[in-house]
């Protein structure tokens, strides 16, 4: 069913998609059940192109998050700091391309900087350390704190500057601890300025879906590190909602 819906879209290559980089953007997230995907795609199939890599419309991603032993970045998010960072390696599994990325969120806008690396072991060497300092990350004690795996469907708008991602088959791992969100899709609208009148926003609204901000990094940490080790009271409602959707 899902494959059939995806083949109704015209395709766009990774190279063409890169023309819509949106490294400085507004992000709007939704959390939906996987069973709603066909209905969403049916409504927007004429308004977006789908990114295809060698005919693969659902490529695999691997993200490796770095943080301090005290989980500084996590706690900045938990404190609702309006000026905060994430550091991660992002690996496009099917194309064997890896980037080191710094994601800076400030007053609702997201600015993402990245460099391509040939580092398949996800280790911070001199070149990566230099990039992090230039991106205003000066802590030299960053360590791997979470592995995140998922598949992603990416749509690029035909008429506007907008990109939409659908992350599903979401799995987390930290050392020997594994967890996941089997039936959940995290939808993310990436726009230069916020618009609630784009086709995808209208489609989600028609299905009574409301924006809901959630961080895969924070949820993944809680699920793999354990609630007995992390302060997470501000994320309890999010966890309950994710569990409810996951059970649909």
N, C-alpha and C positions, 0 to 999 in steps of 0.2 A: 504493500500500500504506500509506504513512504517513498520507496524507490520510484514508483509510478509518478508521484507528485513532483519529485525532483527533476524528472526527465521532461516535465512540461515547461521548465525554465530554459531560456536561452543561456548559453554558457559564456563565461569570461575567463581568461587565463590569469594566472598569478601575476604575470608581468603587467597585464592591463589593469588588474586590481591595484597594483602598487602606485598607479597614477592617482588613486584616491587614498593617499596615505593617512590623512586625518590623525597626525601625530599630536596635534593640539585640538582638543575636542570636548564636547559634552557627552557624557555617557548616561544612558537610561536603561535600567535593567528590569526584566520581568522574570518571574519563575513560574513555569507551567509544567503540566504533565506531558509526557511523551505522546499520549493518546490524542492531544490537541494539535500536534504538528500538521497532520494532513489538512485539517480545516484551515489553519493559518496559511499554509502554502497555496491552497486552492484560491484564496482571496487575493493573493499578491503576485501570482505567477506571471502576469503581464506587466508588472511594474518594476521588476528587478531581474537582474541576471545572476546566475549562480556560478561561483568560482569552481572550476574544474581543473584538477591536476591529473593528467593522463587518464581522463574519463572518470576519475574518482571525485565524487561530489561530497564525500563525507570523510575527508582525510583525518588521520590520527595526529594528535599533538601530545607532546610531553613537556611539562613545565617543572623546573627545579627552582624552588624558592630558597633564598638565603635570608638569614636573620641572625641576630646575636643570640648567645646562650640565654639571655634574659628575655628574648623575643620582643625586642624594642619596637619593631615595625608593627607587630601584632597588637601590642598594648597601645600604641599611638592610635590605631584604628579603634580599639575598644574604648579609648577615651574620647572618641569622636573629634580628634584633632582635624581641623580644616586644612592643615598643611602637613602632608605626610607622604611617605615613600614606600615603594616596594622594589625589591631587587630580585631578578629571576633570569634564568636561562630558559629560552623557549626553543624547543626542537620540533621542526616540521618533519615528522617521522618518515613520511613517504618520499620526501624530496631530499632528506638528509641535510637540511639547512638548519643552522643553529644561530640564534642571536642572544647576546647578553643585553638585557633591557632594564632600564630604570623608569619606573612609573611614578610620576609626581602629581599628586592631587592637591589642588589648592583652590579653596573657595568655589568648589563645584566643577572646576575645569580640570581636565587631565592632560598633562604634557608627557609624552613618552619619547625617551631617547634610547637608541639601540645601536649596537655594532654587530656585524656578522663575525662569527668566530669559527675556527676550525677545531674547537675544543670539544670533543665528544665525551670527555670525562667530566664536564661541567665543573672545572676547577678554575679558581681565580688566579691567573698568572699576572706578570707585570703589566702586560698590555691591558688586561681587564681591570686591574687595580687603578691604572691611570685613567681609564674611561670613567670608573666610578667616582674618582675624585673630581674629575671635570664636571660630573653630573651632581656634585654636591654631596656625595656619599663618602664620608671620611673615616668611618669605622673600619678598622683593619681586622676585626675579629669576627667577620661574618662567616657563617657555616651553613651547610645544607640543613634545612629544617622540614622540608616537605617535598615529596614527589607527587605530581598531579598528572593524571592521564585522562584523555577524553577524545571524542570525535567532534568535529566542528563542521557545520554547514555555514557558508558565508554568502550573503546576498549583497549585491551592489545596485543601488538605485539607478534607474534609467534616466530620470529627469532631474534629480537633485543630487547634492553631495551628501550621500548617506551610505553607511555600511551597516549591515545587520548580521550578527553572529548567533548561532544556535549551538550551544555546547551540551553534549549528552554522553551517555556511557561514562559518567564522571567517576573516577576512582582516585583514592588517595593512599599514600604509603609513607610511613616514617619508620625506618629500621624494620622491625618485624610486624609492626602494626599496620593493618590494611582496613580500609573502609570505602564506602561509595554511596552514590546517589543514583540508584539503578533506573528509576522511572521519572527522573527530573530533567528538565531542559532549562538552562539559564540563557535567556535571550538578552542580547545587548545591542542597543541602538547607539551608533557612533555618528555624531553630527557636529558640524562646526558651530552651530547655534541651535538651541533647543527648538524643536518644532513638534507639535502634537497633531499636525495635519498631514503627515506623510502616510502613504498607503499602509505600511506595516503597523504604525501606531493606531490607525483607524481599525485595522483588522483585529488587533489584540483587544482594542476597546469593544468592538462588536461582540467578541467572545467573553466580555466582562472580565478581562484581565487588567489589573492595575499595576503600575510601576512598583517594583519592590527591590530595593538595593540589597545585594548579598555578595559577599566576598568568598570566592572559592578557597583562597588562602586561609582566611580565618576559620571557615567551616571545616576545612581539611585538618587544620591544626587541632581543633577541638575533638574531632572524631578520631584522630590518630594518637594524640598526646594524652587524651583523657580529661574529663571534667574535674577530676580530683586534683589535677596538676595546673589547670589554667583558670584564671579569672575570666568568666564568660557570662556574667549576669545580664549584660546588655545584649547578648546574642541569644538568650533563651527563647524569646518569641520567634526569632528567625529559625532556630532549630526545630521548634514545635511545628512551625508552618511547613518547613521542608519535609518533616516526617509525615505530616498529614497529606501533602501532595504526593509524596513518594508511595503512600499506601493506596492511592486511587487505582 
